[in-house]
Amino acid sequence: MIMTGAMSVVAPGSPVQLLVATLVMLTFTLTTLKFGPYRNRIDDTMSFLVSLVSSGNTLAGFVLIMDKAYSPPTFSPGMIEWLLLFVNIGLLTLQLLVMVLMKWGCWEKFKKTPCAKKLPCGCAAGSSSESARVGASGSPPPASRRGVSLSKVVPENSISKKSENLQVVKSWGSASDST
């Protein structure tokens, strides 16, 4: 809404409009990177990449508008055109690849193959990062059962403290407390 409504009011048709739009988009990109709002890490990564490419597109438009002021242009419009085409088509291809791999379950099948175990990203089914998440009993730790991300900082587990507090409240006013 900010990029369509508010940006049409800010100095229409001037380079200031593109500069403000780039700053707003970069703020959104960094916010997405910091918070990671999606459940899957790949969704967070793809959202970040789409925002980053959109910010780059706006920045390229700003560069082209500002470059018109110089008689021998500093930047080649043809080169920027090819760069934008390459980056946008590459991102679209990556999006389609991720969608096919995730939606049709091909990624899970790929993780079980021997070549996936050779990847340095640790994305194979029996990789060390996966085994670190699973306890000695074979079940995931309590944080993941509660739906808390294991890759993010979470507050101290207060379940045991709640049960201790519950016992104190239940025993309040009993004969053992009076002196």
CORWOMO-V677735 format. One record per run of one state. SS is the DSSP state (H for helix, E for strand, - for the rest). FROM is the first residue (numbers start at 1). LEN is the number of residues. If there is no record, write none. Layout:
ss: (SS,SS)
from: (FROM,FROM)
len: (LEN,LEN)
//
This chain:
ss: (-,H,-,H,-,H,-,H,-,H,-,H,-,H,E,-,E,-,H,-,H,-)
from: (1,2,7,15,36,41,68,77,104,106,112,114,118,128,134,135,140,141,142,146,159,171)
len: (1,5,8,21,5,27,9,27,2,6,2,4,10,6,1,5,1,1,4,13,12,9)
//
